[in-house]
Amino acid sequence: QVQLVESGGGLVQSGGSLRLSCAVSGSTFSLYIMGWFRQTPGKEREFVAGINWSGRVTRYAPPVKGRFSISRDNAANTVYLQMNDLKPEDTAVYYCAAHRGNVIEEKGFDSWGQGTQVTVSS
């Protein structure tokens, strides 16, 4: 079972940037598709971005495309989410997620971190 630990959340002004990190342990990192999700109170958790094992294939949800960038360092067992031009509507708890396989499957993620709060002030 893989363990995921997020870091890097915080408070930022609208238009600012943050980088989230997710350290992975417990299994072979390169076997996993990695992703980021977010959730606000009263809403379902939503897919934000995903990346395949090599880092060459990525996918983004429409609200973040062009502003967020997902990447991974397989040597460091870490996945990142660079968030630029942040907006108040990006405020949420952000979760790192993983699933085994070769193709990003938004509904296939079955391992989760504890989440990190991102708050964007207007």
C-alpha positions in Angstrom: 0.0 0.0 0.0 1.4 3.4 -1.0 1.5 6.3 1.5 1.0 9.8 0.4 1.9 13.0 2.3 1.1 16.5 0.9 2.7 19.7 1.8 2.9 23.3 0.5 -0.6 24.6 1.1 -1.3 27.9 2.7 -2.8 31.4 2.2 -2.1 33.4 -0.9 -3.6 36.5 -2.5 -5.5 36.3 -5.8 -3.1 36.1 -8.7 -0.4 34.5 -6.6 1.3 31.1 -6.8 1.8 28.1 -4.7 3.5 24.7 -5.2 2.2 21.6 -3.6 4.3 18.6 -3.0 3.4 15.0 -2.4 5.9 12.6 -1.0 5.2 8.9 -1.8 6.5 5.9 0.1 5.6 2.2 0.5 5.8 1.0 -3.0 7.5 1.5 -6.4 6.6 5.1 -7.3 7.1 4.7 -11.0 4.3 2.1 -11.1 1.7 4.6 -10.2 -0.4 7.2 -12.0 -0.4 10.2 -9.8 -3.1 12.9 -9.5 -4.3 15.9 -7.5 -7.9 16.4 -6.5 -9.6 19.2 -4.5 -12.7 19.5 -2.3 -14.7 22.3 -0.8 -17.3 21.9 2.0 -20.6 20.5 0.7 -19.1 19.5 -2.7 -17.7 16.3 -4.1 -14.0 15.8 -4.5 -13.0 16.9 -8.0 -10.2 15.9 -10.3 -7.6 18.6 -10.9 -4.7 17.0 -12.7 -3.1 13.7 -13.4 0.3 12.5 -14.7 1.5 9.1 -16.0 4.5 7.2 -14.8 7.0 8.9 -17.2 5.7 12.4 -16.8 5.1 12.8 -20.5 1.3 12.4 -20.3 -0.7 14.9 -18.3 -4.4 15.8 -18.0 -6.0 18.8 -16.4 -9.5 19.8 -15.5 -10.8 22.7 -17.6 -10.9 25.3 -14.7 -7.2 24.9 -14.1 -5.8 24.3 -17.6 -3.2 26.8 -18.4 -2.7 27.9 -14.8 -1.7 24.7 -13.0 1.1 22.3 -13.9 1.6 18.8 -12.6 5.0 17.1 -12.6 6.9 14.3 -10.9 10.4 13.3 -9.9 10.6 9.6 -9.9 14.1 9.6 -8.3 12.7 11.6 -5.4 9.3 9.8 -5.2 7.5 13.1 -5.3 4.7 14.6 -7.4 4.2 18.4 -7.6 1.4 20.8 -8.5 2.5 24.2 -9.5 -0.5 26.6 -9.2 -0.2 30.0 -10.8 -2.7 32.9 -11.2 -4.7 31.6 -8.3 -8.3 32.6 -7.9 -10.6 32.6 -4.9 -12.5 29.8 -6.4 -9.4 27.6 -6.2 -9.8 27.7 -2.4 -10.1 24.0 -1.3 -8.4 21.1 0.4 -6.1 19.6 -2.1 -5.5 15.9 -2.1 -2.7 13.8 -3.6 -3.9 10.5 -5.1 -2.5 7.4 -6.8 -3.5 4.4 -8.7 -1.6 1.6 -10.4 -1.6 1.4 -14.2 -0.5 2.9 -17.4 -3.4 5.3 -18.2 -4.8 8.2 -16.2 -8.2 7.1 -14.9 -10.0 9.9 -13.0 -12.2 7.4 -11.2 -9.5 4.9 -10.7 -7.6 6.6 -7.9 -7.6 4.5 -4.8 -4.9 5.8 -2.5 -5.1 9.2 -0.9 -3.1 11.7 1.2 -4.6 13.5 4.1 -5.0 16.8 2.2 -3.6 20.3 2.5 -5.6 23.5 2.7 -5.2 26.2 0.0 -6.9 29.5 0.6 -6.9 32.3 -2.0 -8.0 35.7 -0.8 -9.5 38.3 -3.1 
